[in-house]
Structures are given as C-alpha cells and as structure tokens.
Amino acid sequence: MDPAIAARLTAVRRLGLLDTEPETSFDSLVSLASQIFAAPISVFSILDSDRQWFKAKVGLTVSETPLDISFCTHALASGEAVFETPDTTLDPRFDHNPLVWGEMGLRYYAGAVIRCPTGAAIGTLCVLDTAPRPPMSALARGQLRSLADAVEDALRLRTELALRKETEAQLARSEASYRMLADHCHDILLRTDHTGKISYASPSTRMIGYDPDEVIGLSLADFVPPDHRSAVLAGLATLFDPTAPDFDPASPDEVMQKPYPALTKTGETRWLEGASRVVRDAAGHPSELVSLYRDVTVQRALQARLEAAVEAKAAFLANMSHELRTPLTSILGFTALLQQTLLPAAAAGHVRRIATAGDALLALINDVLDVSKLEAGQIELELEPTEIPALVEEVRDILSVQALVKGVRLQIINDLNHPCRKVDGLRLRQVLLNLAGNAVKFTDHGAVRIHLQSAGPAGENLRIEVIDSGPGIPEAHRKKLFRRFAQGDSSVTRRHGGTGLGLAICRELIELMGGQIGADARDQPGACFWLEIPAAPAVPIPTSAAEDVAPSGPAPSIAGRVLIVDDHPVNRELVRLFLASPDVTTAEAENGRTAVERATVERFDLILMDVNMPVMDGLAAAAAIRSGCPMNADTPIVALTAQTGSEIEEKCFDAGMDGVLSKPISHADLLALATQILTPQVPLQVKIA
C-alpha cells in the first residue's frame, strides 16, 4: 500500500470522525464557504479506504460517494494547497465520471486539502457548481485555504478535547484504583510535599495508632524520635532543596529507605522500612514524594536474634576450637617427642596408638570447623597452577601406610592431557584425601584406583574417579551419602567410625569450585566416587635453583633468645622442648602483660605469642611491644593460636605479628620457622602455617 494512503487511513481511524453526527463547528464553516463563493454545493469530505464520506455538506442529499469517482482524490494527489477544475468536461481526469456526465452534472470543482493534527491529508473542504466558472483569483484561493485552515483548527481542537476527556477518564480510573489499593493496603502510604508535610495518608496509619485525618498536615519528622528528625529533614533537602550540599537534580526517582524508628501515638517505637518515589512537575523539578512504609519491627527483632545466634555460634566454635586444640597440642606434641625416643616395642606401640587417636580427634575437630566456615561463607578459593599428578602422589604417600597395613594396593591412572591445572590445590587435596581415605578404610583387600581424566568439550575440566574393590554402596544409602551427619547405616559407624561430615564437606567444597561430585552404581563389587571441576590448563610456576637443589651438609644450627608466651605451662614446656638446642635460650611469660614487661627490659630474637590469654591477650601484647618496647620493636612475633581461618590471621597481622602457626603445633613446622629466624645465614621469610 502507498505510504501516503496508509498514513491517511490510520489518521482517519484515529480521528473517529467517520459516520458521526453533524457538528456545528464543521457545518458552519462549510456553510460559510458556500456563501463566500456563491456555490450551490459545499462539502467537508473525508476519504476512507473505499468511499468519500461527507462530514458536513450544503446542497447535497447523499452522505457519501464511491472513492473511485471522488473529485477529492485528485485534489490530494495533486499536492496543491488548493486544487481547481474550472470545467470538468474539459479535464481528461473526469472522463466518464458519473458525477460529471450523470444526473448531478457537476462542472466546477475547487478543493483545499485538509490535514489532521499529525499532518496526514485526510480530505478536502470543497465548493462545487453545475456550471463552469472562471479560475479563482489569488484572493479567492487564499480565502478557501483560510477556511480549510479553520477546519483543521476545529479538528485539532476536537482531538485535544477528546484526548483531554480520555486523559481525565484515565485519571479518574487511576485515582479510583489508587484509592482502592491505598485503602486496602497493609502498608502505610503517604504523599508529602518538599518540606515533608503530609497531604495524603492511607488508612494503614492506624498501625501506628493514628487515623488518616490526624496525620494530614503533620510532618514526617513529627513521627520519629527527636535525635532522628534532623536526618529526616536532611534527607528531604537532598531531594528537593537545590541549595542542600547533597542535592542532585539528576538523582533517581526511586529512593529506598533503611529501617528507622517511628513513634506511635502512644509513644511506642516501631521500626518502618520505606520506599519512596519522587514526583516531578512539568518542568522536571521534584514536587512531591509518594512513600510506602512497612512495619518491620518483628522482622528486625528476628534478625537481631538470628545475628546474635550466629555470633554466639561463632564464639562457641572459636572457644571450642581453642579448648579442644589446647590439650591436643600437649597430647600430639609430647607424643611426637616420645616417638623420637628409643622405647620398648610395647611402649612404642602404645605411643603410636596415642598418635593415631590424636590425629583422628584433630581431623574430627577440623571437620566441624570446616562445616561452620562453609555455612558462614568464610572459605575462599585460591586458584594457582598445580601439578595434579604430583598432588595425587602426595595423597597416595599420606595413605600408603594405612593401605599397606590392610594389604590394599593404591594405584594412580593418569590420562590427563594437561597435567598442570589452575585449581585450589589445598582444598582439592583435602577432598581427595577424604575420598581415597574412605576407599582404603572400606576396602579389606584388592585395590583402590585414582583415575585422572580430562573432561569438557575442550578438556577444560578435571575429572577424578576413586574406584575401590570394597563391598559397594546400596542405592538407598547412596542417596544420602553427601548429607551432613549421614552414614550408610549404623553398622558403618560401629565398624569404621566417622561422623558423616567428610563427604558433606567434600560436596560443599566441590560446589564452591563450581563443580559436581557423586557416587556411581557399579555392576561389580566396589564403589566409584567421582568429582569434576573447572580446571583450565596452566603453565607451571618455575622453581628457583635453590628449591631444586637439595641442601648438602648438616642442617644449620639455631641460636638466639626466644620468649614463649602462653597461659598454659604445659604448652610452654612443649615449645621449649621442641626448640631444645645448646644455643637457644628460652624465657617464658604466662600472659600478655608479663610478655610486654619482659620485652621492655630484655632483647629477644623471636617471640612466640599465644592469642587467647587472661590479663592481656596476644593481640594487645603484640601491638604494645611494637609501639612501646624499643628493644623488641623489630623482633619477629609469631602467633601460636588454637583459632584458625583468615579472620584470626588478619587480626594477628593487624596487631603487628609476622606469622601464624596453628595449634596443635607441628614440631617440624616450628623448627622450620625457628631455623628461618634464628639462623643468621638464612634470610628472614616468616610463613603462615
């Protein structure tokens, strides 16, 4: 369809003029045209898709004619402001036109194009005669054009009036809906001006003890405690006052308000949470605020109780960790010293069993703490290039003694296309130790295979399967394997031990890595546990020559003065025995205050500082030594703490400490640390253990 015709039809439909009753404004203009030009016929015609319809007419009895014989179509097609045919019988465009050659015998036509408010040509204002006429003068053509302009003005006015009526009707409907919603809304709905003065209040104000009429004319600031009123007024100023320091004319219209206290009519405090919308005037300036307030007093109280419970749980776990790890430090430490002593066979066996039980208890404590950290979102992954086959070899070495005792073969099948992958090696080793350790624990004979594979379309994933030849896992038990505190059945706990936390921790760690973990059914005896994680191929980190070359000669001897600070004398004795050397002198302090007093008058080469102590804790003591003990302001201070995690490490560093060793203290880790610090030829490089 021709674009001009399409635009005309669209405009005609939107005007809604077709087949409507006569209107005085149009009738009077058509009558005036007939009088001015002494024309027997005058018409305001509108062109539809297949007809010419007369909105106003003089001298005609018909209301429409077919479009294909219409004079007006030629007027619109001509593109002229006024189209004239002095004698239609001489114009070939009207040959065979029944309006010319038929009963009506129209011989003269002059029409001015009528355009709607959108600019589309929709018809004409025309005068006709049954006798030829001389061409119009310029004055007459201007007069006809002026009358057509008047018709267009009438159309524009009619459109504006119709639009206004529709707008008013929509506003009335919106207002009715608005009132209905406001009257039935459980939240408080308010409308306020730039000063906070309330102009409308919904019936929900009764939740704070006021009828709606009582709050009209009051200010928002009247409903908050005195110490909050300046903040309310300042917030309004940022929205409405151009002179306010924080005023932003381009600020968003949606404003969210955090919970704040509101006073009820009886003086009780309720907590309200709000969402407001700025209403702007025609110039775009903020003029009104529409706000919706919800009572969150109950939710706030519940949130406070929840936060208190979380804090209490964290404090409980931290205390339990400290209380459990402190005796374990003595148990495992003195056991390690005994294992370095030549003992009778029976006594050596007893000591070995004590060490095994202590390690199992430490693993249980670590599992419980890992669950807590995962719940709190405190575990963060550290992705680094890692040699996966080497990591799995470490797992095999750790489990080799246990497997050897049971006569179980530990095999590694390496089908990786890229051995070095970007993963969190520490957490992946933790998961593999659990899976492979379980496989060895539940397998009485045969083998445990660890199968390394590439997965994903481009081999970008790492898949590891741990397959054993044990009794297998029934389908009913397999469904609850990765739930916390779940075991296959009670006989599992009686025979093999365990809390049911290990696999749950594995699942959460693997999901934290963005991967999946599961256990597959097998046709043959045994079980198959698998994991698949994103692990992009990586370039191995080059090692320095010093790391590649094994040290030659005797280990460097340590020498220096060490201050051991711990409120448990047994722990101080253990550390002193760990550091026993002819050239090492130790001093002791039972709390932080005593440590500061000694550090004020004595020079030390290393200070080993417990964190949780009475009188003055280790954090305060370290800060005091750094700031107030010139003799030891630069002395390395290393925390010995039963607490674990990045939070306590950060607190230690903030207090001025140089490193952290977790309890139970490893003899090897403590000696390695002391060697770094107390051996002059070894550069100081304190590490977090």
Secondary structure as UniProt FT lines:
FT   HELIX           3..15
FT   TURN            18..19
FT   HELIX           24..36
FT   TURN            37..38
FT   STRAND          41..47
FT   STRAND          51..58
FT   STRAND          64..66
FT   HELIX           67..69
FT   HELIX           72..78
FT   STRAND          82..85
FT   HELIX           88..90
FT   HELIX           92..94
FT   TURN            95..96
FT   HELIX           98..101
FT   STRAND          108..115
FT   TURN            117..118
FT   STRAND          121..129
FT   HELIX           138..184
FT   STRAND          188..192
FT   TURN            194..195
FT   STRAND          197..201
FT   HELIX           203..208
FT   HELIX           212..215
FT   TURN            216..217
FT   HELIX           220..223
FT   HELIX           226..240
FT   TURN            242..243
FT   TURN            245..246
FT   TURN            249..250
FT   STRAND          254..263
FT   TURN            265..266
FT   STRAND          269..280
FT   TURN            282..283
FT   STRAND          286..295
FT   HELIX           297..339
FT   HELIX           345..376
FT   STRAND          384..387
FT   HELIX           388..406
FT   STRAND          408..415
FT   STRAND          420..423
FT   HELIX           425..442
FT   STRAND          446..455
FT   TURN            457..458
FT   STRAND          461..468
FT   HELIX           475..478
FT   TURN            479..482
FT   TURN            484..485
FT   HELIX           490..496
FT   HELIX           502..512
FT   TURN            513..514
FT   STRAND          516..520
FT   STRAND          528..534
FT   HELIX           545..548
FT   STRAND          560..565
FT   HELIX           569..578
FT   TURN            582..583
FT   STRAND          584..589
FT   HELIX           592..601
FT   STRAND          606..610
FT   HELIX           618..628
FT   HELIX           630..632
FT   TURN            633..634
FT   STRAND          637..641
FT   HELIX           646..654
FT   TURN            655..656
FT   STRAND          659..662
FT   HELIX           667..678
FT   TURN            680..681
//
